């Protein structure tokens, strides 16, 4: 009976190592999953922000063109008034 006792202890220790390995592997899977979900949300946020930045740039460009057109009209009007 004393001979089988160390063998049981050896198997119990080996089982603990295997259990710990499985627990760590499962933890790694969950952490990886949460990380991927977080990165996906961050990518969607960044994409939306880029779209909004583009829209602001387009609106600003159109406003600058409009101001340039108005300035040219004003310049033309003042030149016509000055020549009369």
C-alpha distances in whole Angstrom, upper triangle without the diagonal:
4,5,5,7,10,11,11,13,15,16,17,19,20,21,23,25,26,27,29,31,32,33,35,36,37,39,41,42,43,45,47,48,49,51,53,54,55,57,59,60,61,63,65,66,67,69,71,72,73,75,77,78,79,81,82,84,86,87,88,90,92,93,94,96,98,98,100,102,103,104,106,108,109,110,112,114,114,116,118,119,120,122,124
4,6,5,7,9,10,11,13,15,16,17,19,21,22,24,25,26,28,30,31,32,34,36,37,38,40,41,43,44,46,47,49,50,52,53,55,56,58,59,60,62,64,65,66,68,70,71,72,74,76,77,78,80,81,83,85,86,87,89,91,92,93,95,97,97,99,101,102,103,105,107,108,108,111,112,113,114,117,118,118,121,123
4,6,6,7,9,11,12,14,15,17,18,19,21,23,24,25,27,28,30,31,33,34,36,37,39,40,42,43,45,46,48,49,51,52,54,55,57,59,60,61,63,64,65,67,69,70,71,73,75,76,77,79,81,81,84,85,86,87,90,91,92,94,96,96,98,100,101,102,104,106,107,107,110,111,112,113,116,117,118,120,122
4,6,5,6,9,10,11,12,14,15,17,19,20,21,22,24,26,27,28,30,32,33,35,36,37,39,41,42,43,45,46,48,50,51,52,54,56,57,58,60,62,63,64,66,67,69,71,72,73,75,77,78,79,81,83,84,85,87,88,89,91,93,94,95,97,99,99,101,103,104,105,107,109,110,111,113,115,115,117,120
4,5,5,6,9,10,11,13,14,15,17,19,20,21,23,25,26,27,29,30,32,33,35,36,38,39,41,42,44,45,47,48,49,51,53,54,55,57,59,60,61,63,65,66,67,69,71,71,73,75,76,77,79,81,82,83,86,87,88,90,91,92,94,96,97,98,100,102,103,103,106,107,108,109,112,113,113,116,118
4,5,5,6,9,10,10,12,14,15,17,18,20,21,23,24,26,27,29,30,31,33,35,36,37,39,41,42,43,45,47,48,49,51,53,54,55,57,58,59,61,63,64,65,67,69,70,71,74,75,76,78,79,80,81,84,85,86,88,90,90,92,94,95,96,98,100,101,101,104,105,106,107,110,111,111,114,116
4,5,5,6,9,10,10,12,14,15,16,18,20,21,22,24,26,27,28,30,32,33,35,36,37,39,41,42,43,45,47,48,49,51,52,54,56,57,58,60,62,63,64,66,68,68,70,72,73,74,76,78,79,80,82,84,84,86,88,89,90,93,94,95,96,99,99,100,102,104,105,106,108,110,110,112,115
4,5,5,6,9,10,10,12,14,15,16,18,20,21,22,24,25,27,28,30,31,33,34,36,37,39,40,42,43,45,46,48,49,51,52,54,55,56,58,60,61,62,64,66,67,69,70,72,73,75,76,77,79,81,82,83,85,87,88,89,91,93,93,95,97,98,99,101,103,104,105,107,108,109,111,113
4,5,5,6,9,10,11,12,14,15,16,18,20,21,23,24,26,27,29,30,32,33,35,36,37,39,41,42,43,45,47,48,49,51,53,54,55,57,59,60,61,63,64,65,67,69,70,71,73,75,76,77,79,80,81,83,85,86,87,89,91,91,93,95,96,97,99,101,102,103,105,107,107,109,112
4,5,5,6,9,10,11,12,14,15,17,18,20,21,23,24,26,27,29,31,32,33,35,36,37,39,41,42,43,45,47,48,49,51,53,54,55,57,58,59,62,63,64,66,68,69,70,72,74,74,76,78,79,80,82,84,85,86,88,90,90,92,94,95,96,98,100,100,102,104,105,106,108,110
4,5,5,6,9,10,10,12,14,15,16,18,20,21,22,24,25,27,28,30,31,33,35,36,37,39,40,42,43,45,46,48,49,51,52,54,56,57,58,60,62,62,64,66,67,68,70,72,73,74,76,78,79,80,82,83,84,87,88,89,90,93,93,94,96,98,99,100,103,104,105,107,109
4,5,5,6,9,10,10,12,14,15,16,18,20,21,22,24,26,27,28,30,31,33,34,36,37,39,40,42,44,45,46,48,49,51,52,54,55,57,59,60,61,63,65,66,67,69,70,71,73,75,76,77,79,81,82,83,85,87,87,89,91,92,93,95,97,98,99,101,102,103,105,107
4,5,5,6,9,10,11,12,14,15,17,18,20,21,23,25,26,27,29,30,32,33,35,36,37,39,41,42,43,45,47,48,49,51,53,54,55,57,59,59,61,63,64,65,67,69,70,71,73,74,75,77,79,80,81,83,85,85,87,89,90,91,93,95,96,97,99,100,101,103,105
4,5,5,6,9,10,11,12,14,15,17,18,20,21,23,25,26,27,29,31,31,33,35,36,37,39,41,42,43,45,47,48,49,51,52,53,56,57,58,60,62,63,64,66,68,68,70,72,73,74,76,78,79,80,82,84,84,86,88,89,90,92,94,94,96,98,99,100,102,104
4,5,5,6,8,10,10,12,14,15,16,18,20,21,23,24,26,27,29,30,31,33,34,36,37,39,40,42,44,45,46,48,50,51,52,54,56,57,58,60,61,62,64,66,67,68,71,72,73,75,76,77,79,81,82,83,85,87,88,89,91,92,93,95,97,98,99,101,103
4,5,5,6,8,10,10,12,14,15,16,18,20,21,22,24,26,27,28,30,32,33,34,36,38,39,40,42,43,44,46,48,49,50,53,54,55,57,59,60,61,63,64,65,67,69,70,71,73,75,76,77,79,80,81,83,85,86,87,89,91,91,93,95,96,97,99,101
4,5,5,6,9,10,11,12,14,15,16,18,20,21,22,24,26,27,29,30,31,33,35,36,37,39,41,42,43,45,47,48,49,51,52,53,55,57,58,59,61,63,64,65,67,68,69,71,73,74,75,77,79,79,81,83,84,85,87,89,90,91,93,94,95,97,99
4,5,5,6,9,10,10,12,14,15,17,19,20,21,23,25,26,27,29,30,31,33,35,36,37,39,41,42,43,45,46,48,50,51,52,54,56,57,58,60,62,63,64,66,67,68,70,72,73,74,76,78,78,80,82,83,84,86,88,89,90,92,94,94,96,99
4,5,5,6,9,10,11,12,14,15,17,18,20,21,23,24,26,27,29,30,32,33,35,36,38,39,40,42,44,45,46,48,50,51,53,54,56,57,59,60,61,63,65,66,67,69,71,72,73,75,77,77,79,81,82,83,85,87,88,89,91,92,93,95,97
4,5,5,6,9,10,10,12,14,15,16,18,20,21,22,24,26,27,28,30,32,33,34,36,37,38,40,42,43,44,47,48,49,51,53,54,55,57,58,59,61,63,64,65,67,69,70,71,73,74,75,77,79,80,81,83,85,85,87,89,90,91,93,95
4,5,5,6,9,10,10,12,14,15,16,18,20,21,22,24,26,27,29,30,31,33,35,36,37,39,41,42,43,45,47,47,49,51,52,53,55,57,58,59,61,63,63,65,67,68,69,71,73,74,75,77,78,79,81,83,84,85,87,89,89,91,94
4,5,5,6,9,10,11,12,14,15,17,19,20,21,23,24,26,27,29,30,31,33,35,36,37,39,41,42,44,45,46,48,50,51,52,54,56,57,58,60,62,63,64,66,67,69,71,72,73,75,77,78,79,81,82,83,85,87,88,89,91,93
4,5,5,6,9,10,11,12,14,15,17,18,20,21,23,24,26,27,29,30,32,33,35,36,38,39,41,42,44,45,47,48,50,51,53,54,55,57,59,60,61,63,65,66,67,69,71,71,73,75,76,77,79,81,82,83,85,86,87,89,92
4,5,5,6,9,10,10,12,14,15,16,18,20,21,22,24,26,27,28,30,31,32,34,36,37,38,41,42,43,44,47,48,49,51,52,53,55,57,58,59,61,63,64,65,67,68,69,71,73,74,75,77,79,79,81,83,84,85,87,89
4,5,5,6,9,10,11,12,14,15,16,19,20,21,23,25,26,27,29,30,31,33,35,36,37,39,41,42,43,45,47,47,49,51,52,53,56,57,58,60,61,63,64,66,67,68,70,72,73,74,76,77,78,80,82,83,84,86,88
4,5,5,6,9,10,11,13,14,15,17,18,20,21,23,24,26,27,29,30,32,33,35,36,38,40,41,42,44,45,47,48,50,51,53,55,56,57,59,60,62,63,65,66,67,69,71,72,73,75,77,78,79,81,82,83,85,87
4,5,5,6,9,10,11,12,14,15,16,18,20,21,22,24,26,27,28,30,32,33,34,36,38,39,41,42,43,45,47,48,49,51,53,54,55,57,59,60,61,63,64,65,67,69,70,71,73,75,76,77,79,80,81,83,85
4,5,5,6,8,10,10,12,14,15,16,18,20,21,22,24,26,27,28,30,31,32,34,36,37,39,41,42,43,45,46,47,49,51,52,53,55,57,58,59,61,63,63,65,67,68,69,71,73,74,75,77,78,79,81,83
4,6,5,6,9,10,11,12,14,15,17,19,20,21,23,24,26,27,29,30,31,33,35,36,37,39,41,42,44,45,46,48,50,51,52,54,56,57,58,60,62,63,64,66,67,68,70,72,73,74,76,78,79,81,83
4,5,5,6,9,10,11,12,14,15,17,18,20,21,23,24,26,27,29,30,32,33,35,36,38,39,41,42,44,45,47,49,50,51,53,54,56,57,59,60,61,63,65,66,67,69,71,72,73,75,76,77,79,81
4,5,5,6,9,10,10,12,14,15,16,18,20,21,22,24,26,27,28,30,32,33,34,36,37,39,41,42,43,45,47,48,49,51,53,53,55,57,58,59,61,63,64,65,67,69,69,71,73,74,75,77,79
4,5,5,6,9,10,10,12,14,15,16,18,20,21,22,24,26,27,29,30,31,33,35,36,37,39,41,42,43,45,46,47,49,51,52,53,55,57,58,59,61,62,63,65,67,68,69,71,73,74,76,78
4,5,5,6,9,10,11,13,14,15,17,19,20,21,23,24,26,27,29,30,32,33,35,36,38,40,41,42,44,45,47,48,50,51,53,54,56,57,59,60,62,63,65,66,67,69,71,72,73,75,77
4,5,5,6,9,10,11,12,14,15,17,18,20,21,23,24,26,27,29,30,32,33,35,36,38,39,41,43,44,45,47,48,49,51,53,54,55,57,59,60,61,63,64,65,67,69,70,71,73,75
4,5,5,6,9,10,10,12,14,15,16,18,20,21,22,24,26,27,28,30,31,33,35,36,37,39,41,42,43,45,47,48,49,51,52,53,55,57,58,59,61,63,64,65,67,68,69,71,73
4,5,5,6,9,10,10,12,14,15,16,18,20,21,23,24,25,27,29,30,31,33,35,36,37,39,41,42,43,45,46,48,49,51,52,54,56,57,58,60,61,62,64,66,67,68,70,72
4,5,5,6,9,10,11,12,14,15,17,19,20,21,23,24,26,27,29,30,32,33,35,36,38,39,41,43,44,45,47,48,50,51,53,54,56,57,59,60,61,63,65,66,67,69,71
4,5,5,6,9,10,11,12,14,16,17,18,20,21,23,24,26,27,29,31,32,33,35,37,38,39,41,42,43,45,47,48,49,51,53,54,55,57,58,59,61,63,64,65,67,69
4,5,5,6,9,10,10,12,14,15,16,18,20,21,22,24,26,27,29,30,31,33,35,36,37,39,41,42,43,45,46,47,49,51,52,53,55,57,58,59,61,62,63,65,67
4,5,5,6,9,10,11,12,14,15,17,19,20,21,23,25,26,27,29,30,32,33,35,36,38,39,41,42,44,45,46,48,50,51,52,54,56,57,58,60,62,63,65,67
4,5,5,6,9,10,11,12,14,16,17,18,20,21,23,24,26,27,29,30,32,33,35,37,38,39,41,42,44,45,47,48,49,51,53,54,55,57,59,60,61,63,65
4,5,5,6,9,10,10,12,14,15,16,18,20,21,22,24,26,27,28,30,31,33,35,36,37,39,41,42,43,45,47,48,49,51,52,53,55,57,58,59,61,63
4,5,5,6,9,10,10,12,14,15,16,18,20,21,23,24,26,27,29,30,31,33,35,36,37,39,41,42,43,45,46,47,49,51,52,53,55,57,58,60,62
4,5,5,6,9,10,11,12,14,15,17,19,20,21,23,24,26,27,29,30,32,33,35,36,38,39,41,42,44,45,47,48,50,51,53,54,56,57,59,61
4,5,5,6,9,10,11,12,14,15,17,18,20,21,23,24,26,27,29,31,32,33,35,36,38,39,41,42,43,45,47,48,49,51,53,54,55,57,59
4,5,5,6,9,10,10,12,14,15,16,18,20,21,22,24,26,27,29,30,31,33,35,36,37,39,41,42,43,45,46,47,49,51,52,53,55,57
4,5,5,6,9,10,11,12,14,15,17,19,20,21,23,25,26,27,29,30,32,33,35,36,38,39,41,42,44,45,47,48,50,51,52,54,56
4,5,5,6,9,10,11,12,14,15,17,18,20,21,23,24,26,27,29,30,32,33,35,36,38,39,41,42,44,45,47,48,49,51,53,55
4,5,5,6,9,10,11,12,14,15,16,18,20,21,22,24,26,27,28,30,32,33,35,36,37,38,40,42,43,45,46,48,49,51,53
4,5,5,6,9,10,10,12,14,15,16,18,20,21,23,24,26,27,29,30,31,33,35,36,37,39,41,42,43,45,46,47,49,51
4,5,5,6,9,10,11,12,14,15,17,18,20,21,23,24,26,27,29,30,32,33,35,36,38,39,41,42,44,45,46,48,50
4,5,5,6,9,10,11,12,14,15,16,18,20,21,22,24,26,27,28,30,32,33,34,36,37,39,40,42,43,45,47,48
4,5,5,6,9,10,10,12,14,15,16,18,20,21,22,24,26,27,28,30,31,32,34,36,37,39,40,42,43,45,47
4,5,5,6,9,10,11,12,14,15,17,18,20,21,23,24,26,27,29,30,31,33,35,36,37,39,41,42,43,45
4,5,5,6,9,10,11,12,14,15,17,18,20,21,23,24,26,27,29,30,32,33,35,36,38,39,40,42,44
4,5,5,6,9,10,10,12,14,15,16,18,20,21,22,24,26,27,28,30,31,33,34,36,37,38,40,42
4,6,5,6,9,10,10,12,14,15,16,18,20,21,22,24,25,27,28,30,31,33,34,36,37,39,41
4,5,5,6,9,10,11,12,14,15,17,18,20,21,23,24,26,27,29,30,31,33,35,36,38,39
4,5,5,6,9,10,11,12,14,15,17,18,20,21,22,24,26,27,28,30,32,33,34,36,38
4,5,5,6,9,10,10,12,14,15,16,18,20,21,22,24,25,27,28,30,31,32,34,36
4,5,5,6,9,10,11,12,14,15,16,18,20,21,22,24,26,27,29,30,31,33,35
4,5,5,6,9,10,11,12,14,15,17,18,20,21,23,24,26,27,29,30,32,33
4,5,5,6,9,10,11,12,14,15,16,18,20,21,22,24,26,27,28,30,32
4,5,5,6,9,10,10,12,14,15,16,18,20,21,22,24,25,26,28,30
4,5,5,6,9,10,10,12,14,15,16,18,20,21,22,24,25,27,29
4,5,5,6,9,10,11,12,14,15,16,18,20,21,23,24,26,27
4,5,5,6,9,10,10,12,14,15,16,18,20,21,22,24,26
4,5,5,6,9,10,10,12,14,15,16,18,20,21,22,25
4,5,5,6,9,10,11,12,14,15,16,18,20,21,23
4,5,5,6,9,10,10,12,14,15,16,18,20,21
4,5,5,6,8,10,10,12,14,15,16,18,20
4,5,5,6,8,10,10,12,14,15,16,19
4,5,5,6,9,10,10,12,14,15,17
4,5,5,6,9,10,10,12,14,16
4,5,5,6,9,10,10,12,15
4,6,5,6,9,10,11,13
4,5,5,6,9,10,11
4,5,5,6,9,10
4,5,5,6,9
4,5,5,7
4,6,5
4,6
4
